């Protein structure tokens, strides 16, 4: 007789304490949308636009200011250009002033050497005559070189004394010439173009008749002269005038 084996059901293995059952973590609840403020609560941020007349006036004022600045800049640039051109011309014309002033000393010594010997001594000594002929040629060439560079002597003898060109060393009684006339030249003066290089040292006569004055008074503007014409138009924009006399 077959034995029936009673099989005992084995108990199911217990879950270990270390292994926790996997459960889905609860998700964070969705954030609630921010509450929008009502239109009645928010103030109106849009500024009110200015009237067209005010905007047009502001644009015209800005344009006038920019035009004035432009005219001033152009006038200043033109003045700088003319000043630079004048400085360049002056540098080229008067650069040799110091050298010419030093060479005048050599010309003075040459003239003193020629005046130190009389004509009779030169006629009596042929060698001396030949020497002085060479000195005269040298002096003539020196004066020609001075003239080519703009250096020219001042004709002072017999002229009326001018403090801009002459330096008075003494006064001399001379009734034959008008008072204030140059009657003697001690040292010849020179001009470099239109500038004084060296004044003439002269003696001035006195005791003679008074010299006729030819100076005339400067013309005075008439009382009826229009002020705008005498001093320039007042309605000219500022800065538009260019300095013509630098």
ABEGO torsion letter per residue (X at the ends): XBBBBBBBBBBBBBBBAABBBBBBBBBBBBBBBBBBBBAAABBBABBBBBBAAAAAAAAAAAAAAAAAAAAAAAAAAAAAAAAAAAAAAAAAAAAAAAAAAAAAAAAAAAAAAAAABBAAAAAABAAAAAAAAAAAAAAAAAAAAAAAAGBBBBBABGBBBBAAABBBABBBBBAABBBGBBABBABBBBBBEABBABBBBBBBBBGBBBBBBABBBBBBBBAABBAAAAAEBAABBBGABBBABX
